[in-house]
Amino acid sequence: MQTVRFGKAQVSRFIVGGNPFSGFSHQTPDTDNKMRHYYSAAHIKEVLRQAESVGVTAVISRADYHVCRVLMEYWDEGGKLQWFAQTCPEIASPEVCTDRAAAFGATGVHIHGGVMDMLLAQGRMKEAVNAAKKIRDMGLAVGIAGHNPDVFRWAEDAKLDVDYYMCCYYNSAHRDKRAEHVSGMSEWFLEEDRQTMTQLIRQLSRPVVHYKILAVGRNDPAEAFRYAARCMRDTDAVCVGVYPEVKRDMVAEDVKLFEQALAAARGKASRG
């Protein structure tokens, strides 16, 4: 599989996403609960091993206690995936989450997208600067996530010291007053938001992880990967969460669709 670089880390262009591990479906509370029941330590490790077997070299997942514990077991059993940790606003500050992620072996840490959206709305971006510096001082790859395109416009203007951006295709909820996702909250997935973010990505100075490209199960997978492949630069990757209880070979199927989409996009580009 092709790779890209985030700081000093070499990372596969397909990254397995870990929101489902922690019961975040972005669909319904019932689906959240089903994911929490399904994603035992054994099932999480099974997904990580499946990802390794098809060339994936990284996982992006939350720095919560459940994930930290499972990753420790996975690595103790010989697992090789690198972990890029997402801070958890409902648990602790970005700085505390960074300490936890570093202690449990993270390669990189990024500030949660809801946190970045909220800080921007409240004029508190100095806190984001300080949190990013904390990650840098810990010797980890540094990132920020966001759903609001203005987060990345601000980061570019501020020349924020980060190695990668996590750009969500959909600005799918109001996060002006509360950063964390609440199960069952109202969300929307608009085509105009997807177009706005992907147009912005082409102008950004850092590698980008494109995420929620499938609108968390709402988009046709083949179309979603084709769209992402057309919008990705050579420095970019995608992050996709999976739920094999629905489809056993979902990891392998998604990787195949992604690589086919990349090949088709390259072929189209070469033909002019």
C-alpha positions in Angstrom: 0.0 0.0 0.0 1.1 3.6 -0.7 2.3 5.6 2.3 2.5 9.2 3.3 4.5 11.0 6.0 3.2 12.8 9.2 6.2 14.3 10.8 8.7 11.5 11.1 6.1 8.8 10.8 5.5 6.8 7.6 1.8 5.9 7.4 -0.4 3.9 5.0 -2.8 6.0 2.9 -5.7 4.0 4.3 -6.0 4.3 8.1 -8.5 2.3 10.1 -10.7 4.5 12.3 -11.6 3.7 15.9 -14.7 5.6 16.7 -16.8 2.4 16.5 -14.5 0.8 19.1 -15.8 3.3 21.6 -19.5 3.1 20.4 -19.6 6.3 18.3 -21.8 5.3 15.3 -23.1 8.8 14.5 -26.3 7.1 13.6 -28.6 6.1 16.5 -28.3 5.4 20.2 -29.3 1.8 19.5 -26.4 1.5 17.0 -24.0 3.1 19.5 -25.0 0.5 22.0 -24.7 -2.4 19.6 -21.2 -1.3 18.7 -20.2 -1.1 22.4 -21.4 -4.7 22.9 -19.7 -5.9 19.8 -16.4 -4.3 20.2 -14.9 -6.4 23.0 -11.1 -6.4 23.2 -11.1 -9.6 21.1 -13.1 -8.0 18.3 -11.0 -4.8 18.3 -7.8 -6.8 18.1 -9.3 -8.9 15.3 -10.0 -5.7 13.2 -6.5 -4.4 13.8 -5.0 -7.7 12.7 -7.2 -7.8 9.6 -6.0 -4.2 8.8 -2.4 -5.3 9.1 -3.0 -8.2 6.8 -4.0 -5.9 3.9 -1.2 -3.4 4.3 -2.6 -0.9 6.7 0.0 0.5 9.1 -2.0 2.9 11.4 -5.1 3.2 13.5 -6.7 6.5 14.6 -8.7 6.1 17.8 -9.7 7.8 20.9 -7.3 8.1 23.9 -10.0 6.6 26.3 -9.2 3.9 28.8 -10.8 1.1 26.9 -8.8 1.8 23.7 -5.5 2.3 25.6 -5.9 -1.1 27.4 -6.8 -3.0 24.2 -3.9 -1.5 22.3 -1.5 -2.5 25.0 -2.7 -6.1 24.7 -2.6 -5.9 20.9 1.0 -4.8 20.9 2.0 -7.3 23.7 0.7 -10.0 21.3 2.9 -8.7 18.4 0.7 -6.1 16.8 2.5 -3.6 14.6 0.0 -0.8 13.8 1.0 2.8 14.8 -1.6 4.6 16.9 -2.6 8.2 16.3 -4.6 9.2 19.3 -7.6 11.5 19.4 -8.1 13.5 22.5 -11.4 12.9 24.4 -13.2 16.1 25.6 -15.7 14.1 27.8 -12.8 12.6 29.8 -10.1 15.2 30.1 -8.3 18.2 28.6 -6.1 17.7 25.5 -3.0 18.0 27.6 -4.1 15.2 30.0 -5.1 13.0 27.0 -1.7 13.7 25.5 0.0 12.5 28.6 -2.1 9.3 28.6 -1.6 8.7 24.9 2.2 9.1 25.2 2.3 6.7 28.2 0.4 4.1 26.2 2.6 4.3 23.1 1.0 6.7 20.7 2.9 7.8 17.6 0.9 11.0 17.3 -1.9 12.9 18.9 -4.5 15.3 17.4 -6.9 17.7 19.2 -10.5 16.5 18.9 -12.4 18.1 16.1 -15.3 19.2 18.3 -12.8 20.9 20.7 -11.3 22.8 17.8 -14.7 23.8 16.5 -15.7 25.0 20.0 -12.5 26.9 20.7 -12.8 28.7 17.4 -16.4 29.7 18.1 -15.5 31.0 21.5 -12.4 32.8 20.5 -10.1 30.6 22.7 -7.6 29.5 20.1 -4.7 30.2 22.4 -5.7 27.0 24.1 -5.3 25.1 20.9 -1.8 26.6 20.4 -0.8 25.5 23.9 -2.2 22.0 23.5 -0.4 21.6 20.2 2.8 22.7 21.8 2.3 20.1 24.6 2.0 17.3 21.9 5.2 18.6 20.2 7.1 18.8 23.5 6.2 15.1 24.1 8.0 14.2 20.9 4.8 13.0 19.1 3.4 13.8 15.7 1.0 16.8 16.1 -2.4 17.2 14.5 -5.7 19.0 14.8 -9.1 17.8 13.7 -12.1 19.9 12.7 -15.5 19.8 11.1 -15.6 23.6 10.5 -13.4 24.6 7.5 -12.6 27.8 9.4 -10.5 25.8 11.8 -8.0 25.0 9.1 -8.1 28.5 7.7 -7.2 29.8 11.2 -4.4 27.2 11.5 -2.9 28.3 8.2 -3.1 32.0 9.1 -1.6 31.3 12.5 1.1 29.0 11.0 0.3 26.5 13.7 3.1 24.0 14.3 1.4 20.7 13.3 2.3 17.8 11.2 -1.2 16.8 9.9 -4.8 18.0 9.7 -7.8 15.8 10.2 -10.5 17.3 7.9 -14.0 16.1 8.3 -16.0 16.1 5.0 -19.2 17.2 6.9 -19.8 20.1 9.3 -22.5 17.9 10.7 -23.5 19.5 14.0 -23.3 22.7 16.1 -20.3 22.5 18.3 -20.1 26.1 19.4 -21.0 25.5 23.1 -20.2 21.8 23.6 -17.3 19.9 22.1 -18.2 16.3 22.6 -20.6 14.2 20.6 -23.7 13.1 22.5 -25.4 9.9 21.4 -28.6 10.7 19.5 -27.8 14.3 18.9 -29.1 15.9 15.7 -26.6 15.7 12.8 -26.8 16.5 9.1 -24.6 15.5 6.2 -24.8 18.0 3.3 -23.2 17.7 -0.1 -22.3 21.4 0.0 -20.2 20.8 3.1 -18.3 18.0 1.4 -17.5 20.2 -1.5 -16.4 23.1 0.7 -14.0 21.0 2.7 -12.5 19.2 -0.2 -12.0 22.4 -2.1 -10.2 23.9 0.9 -8.0 20.8 1.4 -6.3 21.5 -2.0 -5.0 24.7 -0.6 -3.7 23.5 2.8 0.0 23.3 3.6 -0.1 20.1 5.7 -0.9 16.5 4.9 -4.6 15.8 5.4 -6.4 12.8 6.7 -9.8 12.8 5.0 -12.4 11.5 7.4 -16.1 10.7 7.6 -15.9 10.3 3.8 -18.8 7.8 3.9 -20.9 10.2 6.1 -20.7 7.4 8.7 -22.5 4.8 6.6 -24.9 7.1 4.7 -22.9 7.3 1.4 -22.4 4.5 -1.1 -18.9 3.2 -0.3 -17.7 2.9 -4.0 -18.9 6.5 -4.7 -17.4 7.8 -1.5 -13.9 6.3 -2.2 -14.0 7.6 -5.8 -14.8 11.1 -4.6 -12.1 11.0 -1.9 -9.5 9.7 -4.4 -10.2 12.5 -6.8 -9.8 15.1 -4.0 -6.7 13.6 -2.3 -3.2 15.0 -2.9 -0.2 12.7 -2.9 0.4 13.7 0.8 -3.0 12.7 2.0 -4.7 9.7 3.6 -8.2 8.5 4.5 -9.5 7.3 7.8 -12.5 4.9 7.8 -14.2 3.3 10.7 -15.5 -0.3 10.3 -18.1 -2.5 11.8 -17.6 -6.1 10.8 -20.6 -7.4 12.7 -22.5 -6.0 9.7 -20.1 -7.3 7.1 -17.3 -9.7 8.1 -14.7 -8.6 5.5 -15.4 -4.9 5.7 -11.8 -3.9 6.2 -10.5 -5.8 3.2 -13.4 -4.6 1.0 -12.9 -1.0 2.0 -9.1 -1.2 1.3 -9.8 -2.7 -2.1 -12.3 0.0 -3.0 -9.9 2.7 -1.9 -7.0 1.3 -3.9 -9.2 0.8 -7.0 -10.4 4.4 -6.6 -6.8 5.7 -6.3 -5.7 3.8 -9.4 -8.7 5.1 -11.4 -8.0 8.7 -10.3 -4.3 8.4 -11.2 -5.3 7.0 -14.6 -7.7 9.8 -15.3 -5.1 12.4 -14.3 -2.5 10.9 -16.6 -4.9 11.0 -19.5 -5.3 14.7 -18.9 
